[in-house]
Amino acid sequence: MEADSGEVIRFYKNRK
């Protein structure tokens, strides 16, 4: 994943 981890985490948190 090239995108910043913060972006991925934000997406995961929203997916909850």
ROSE-4610 file (N, C-alpha, C; in Angstrom, 1 decimal, always signed):
// ROSE-4610
residu = [M/M/M/E/E/E/A/A/A/D/D/D/S/S/S/G/G/G/E/E/E/V/V/V/I/I/I/R/R/R/F/F/F/Y/Y/Y/K/K/K/N/N/N/R/R/R/K/K/K]
num = [1/1/1/2/2/2/3/3/3/4/4/4/5/5/5/6/6/6/7/7/7/8/8/8/9/9/9/10/10/10/11/11/11/12/12/12/13/13/13/14/14/14/15/15/15/16/16/16]
x = [+0.8/+0.0/+0.9/+0.8/+1.6/+1.0/-0.3/-1.0/-0.5/-0.6/-0.2/-1.1/-0.5/-1.3/-2.4/-2.2/-3.3/-4.6/-4.4/-5.6/-6.3/-5.5/-6.0/-6.8/-6.2/-6.8/-8.1/-8.1/-9.3/-10.4/-10.1/-11.1/-11.6/-10.7/-11.1/-12.0/-11.7/-12.5/-13.9/-14.0/-15.3/-16.1/-15.3/-16.0/-16.7/-16.1/-16.7/-18.2]
y = [-1.2/+0.0/+1.3/+2.0/+3.2/+4.3/+4.4/+5.5/+5.5/+6.6/+6.7/+5.7/+5.2/+4.2/+5.0/+6.2/+7.0/+6.9/+7.1/+7.0/+5.7/+4.6/+3.3/+3.1/+3.5/+3.3/+4.1/+5.3/+6.1/+5.3/+4.7/+4.0/+2.8/+2.1/+0.9/+1.3/+2.4/+2.9/+3.3/+3.9/+4.2/+3.0/+1.9/+0.7/+0.0/+0.2/-0.5/-0.4]
z = [+0.0/+0.0/+0.0/-1.0/-1.1/-0.2/-0.2/+0.5/+2.0/+2.6/+4.1/+4.9/+5.9/+6.8/+7.4/+7.8/+8.4/+7.5/+6.2/+5.3/+5.4/+5.4/+5.4/+6.8/+7.8/+9.2/+9.2/+8.6/+8.6/+7.9/+6.8/+6.0/+6.8/+7.5/+8.3/+9.4/+10.1/+11.2/+10.7/+9.5/+9.0/+8.6/+8.2/+7.8/+9.0/+10.2/+11.3/+11.3]
